[in-house]
Amino acid sequence: MREVRNELFDSVEKRDKIYFISDVHLGASALKNNKERERHLVQWLKEIEPTTAELFLVGDIFDFWYEYHAVVPKGFTRFFGQLSHMIDHGIKVKFFTGNHDVWAYNYLQEEIGIEVFRKPEIFERQGKKLYVGHGDGLNPKDKGYLLLKKVFNNKVAQFLFSCIHPDIAFYIANKWSRHSRLSHPDESAQFIATPNREEQLQFAIEHVKTTPINYYIFGHRHVYVDYSLNDTARLVILGEWIQTFSYAVLSEGELSLNKYPME
């Protein structure tokens, strides 16, 4: 069995797809099915593993993540184990911090081998240019959110938070989560294709005027969207793994959105 599995992974030509996922919110205290969702996520990762060249985790994978010098949040063992297995077999994993897991420092890189990005990046893959980021804080007029984001990224604020005992810090985070939109999901939430209503759309429309991008790939909004910006550019919003269980895959230069059925 081991020889068959190694032969599968050594077949590089089979690992030619790139997957994107966001907004899993693992460990969310506002949700009651965290272990079930983690197992579901791991099952999906196992199924895509033989064809995956690269995996993009596009923010808010965790509902709360903070690394102390010698302490990280407990749990997620199945998820980390599967990611470690994939990386050990040559699959590249990229992690973009979101507004819920912004405080990811060195643990994911040093212990698991995940490459961490703290801002959107442009990649060229399969002959296409991809603009990838969590998708929050794109509206320069949203001063309140941008100030909050600046505080969360401030070194002094991070140090002060690290002085709080982990049990208290995680308690505060869980209380915050229970009052977030996860506690009161809006099933009627929808993408309204007007720039003044959708900051990700507004950003992409303006950005593509000066930079040739084929796919803008965002999370954050918890909606499932594939929107054509022009003849060569599209905006893709990845949805979430709370109700929709959606993801995107790039294969032979074509990006498609899909749903993984919750059994």
N, C-alpha and C positions, 0 to 999 in steps of 0.2 A: 504493500500500500504506500509506503514511504517513497519507493522508487517511482511509482506512478505519479505521485504528487509533485516530487521534485522535477520530473520530466515536464509536467504541465507548466510549472513556474519558469523553467529554463527556456521554454518556447517563447522567445521575445515577440515574435510576430503576432502572437495571440493577445499580448498585452498592449493594445493600441487605442484604448478609449480613455477619456478623461471625464471624471464625474465631479459634480458640484452639489453641495447640500448646505443648508443653513437652518438656523432657528429650531434646533432640536430641544433646547432648554432642559437638558438633562439635570435631574435633581430638583426640579422646580417644586417648591413646597406648596404652590397653589394647585398642583396637579396630583392626582391620586394613583396614577398608573406609570410611575417613573421606571420601575424595574421592567414592566412589560414593554414599554417603549424602547428601553435600552436593549433588551433582547431582540426586539424587532429590528432595530438599527443594526445590531451585530449580524443578524441573519442576512440582511440586505448586503452588508459588507462582504460576508462570506460568498454570497452568490455572484457579486460583481468582481470578486478578487481575481479570478483567472484571466479576465480581459482588461484589467485596470493598469494603465501606465502611470496615472497620476490622479490624486484625489484632493479636491479643494474643499476645505471646511470653512464656509464663508460667514462665520460669526454667530454668536449666541448659541454655540453648540452646548455650552453649559448655562444654566440659569444664573449661577454665581460662581465665580472662580477668583480666588485670591491666594497667592503664594507667600507664605512666610518663609523665613530663611530655612527652616527645617520642618515646615508643616504645609501640607496641601489638603484641599477638601477630600474627605473620605468618599469611597464609592467609585463607580465607573470602572470597576476592574475588568469586566467583560469587554467593554469598549476599548480600554487601553490595551488589553491583551490582544485583541484583534488588530488594532492599528500597529502594534509592535510586530506582530506576525507579518503583516503586509509589508512594512518597511524593511524587515529582515530579508524579505524576498524581492527587494529591488523596487518596490512601488513607492513613488514619491508622494508625501503627504504635506499639504500646505494648510496652515491654520491662520485665518484672519480674525483678529480680535473684534468682537462686537461690543455693544453698549452694556451687555450683561457679563461678558468675560474679558473685559479690557485689561484686567490685572493679571494677565498671563506673562510670566517673566522667562525663566530659564528651564523650568522643570520639563515642559513638553519637548524642548529641544534636546536637553542633555540626557534625559532618561529614556525618551521614546524615539527621538530622531525626527521630530516634526519641525518643519520650517515655519517660523512665526512671522506674520506681517502685521504691522500696526496701522497701516494706511493702505488705500487702494493702490494697486499696481497694474501695469500693462504687461501682458504676456503675448508672445507670438507662438501659436500652436497650430499644427496641421494647416499652415498657410493662412491662418486667420489671426486677427489681432483682438485680444480680449482685454477688457477693462474690468477688473474684479475687485470688489470691496464689499463690506457689510452693507453700506448704503445709508448709514445714518449721518446726520450733520452736513448734508450737501446743500442745504438752503442757507446762504449767507445772511438772510434776513431773520432767521430764527435765532435771535440773540440769546434767549433764555437757554435753549438746548446747547448751543455752542459754548456758553459759559459753563454749564454743567459738565460738558465733555472736557473742557479745559481743566476744570478742577479735578476730574477723575484721572487725568493724565499728568497732573502736577506732582513733581517728586516730593515736595514737602507734604502735600495731602496724603500721598501714598505712605510716606514714613509715619505720619501721625496715626493713620489707620493701622499700620503694622504694630503700633504700641498697644492696641486693644487685644485682649486675650482672644484667641481663635474662637472659643465657644461663644463669647459675646458678639464677636464680629459676624459669625455665621448666623446667630440668632437675629441680629439686625437685618442681615441680608434676606433671611427667610420671611421676616415680617414685611419687608419691602415687596417681596415677590407676591405675598398673599394679597397685596393691594394693587398689584399690577394688572394689566389687561388680560393676563393669563387667567386671573380669577373670574373674569367676566368676558369671555370670548364673544366677540360680535360676529355671529354667523352671517350677518348681512354685509359685512365689510367687503368692499369691492374696489377694484382699480378703476378710477375715473380718469379717462385719457385726456385731461386738460392740464397743461403745465402749471397753472396756478393752484391746482389741487394736489398734484403729484410732484414732489421735489426731485425724486429720482428721474422722472421723465423730463422735467425742466432741465436738470443738470445734463442729461444725455443729449438733449436737443441742442444745447449751447456748445457742449464739449465736442460733439462730432463735427461741428462747423470748422474747427481748426485742427482736429486730430483724427486721422482715419482709423476708426474702430469698427470692427464687425459685430462684436457682441459686448454689450454692457451687462454684467452679471452681478446682481445684488440680492441681498436678503432683506432682513429687518422689517419689511412691511407685512409679513405673514399673508401675502396674497400670491397667487399662482398666475404669472403673466408672461406672455410672449408677444411683444408689441413691435411692429415694424416702424422704424424711424425714417428710413428711406430705402432705396433699392438695395443697399449693401449693409445696412446697420440695423440691429435689433436690440431692444431692451428686454432682458429676461430677469424676472423676479422669481426667486426659487420656491416661494411658499414656506411651509413649515412641516415639522414632524410632530404635530400635536393632534391635528385632525386630518390634514391633507396627505401627509407622508409623500411629499413630492421631491424630485431631484432633476437635475439636468445632466445630459451626457453629450460630449463632443466626440463624434465619430466621423472620420474622413472629411473633416471640415464643416460638418453640419451639426448644429446644436439643437437638441430636442428636449422638451420637458416631458416628464413621465411621473406616474404615481406608483408607489409600491403598496399593494393591497394589504391592509391590516387584517390578519386572519383571526 
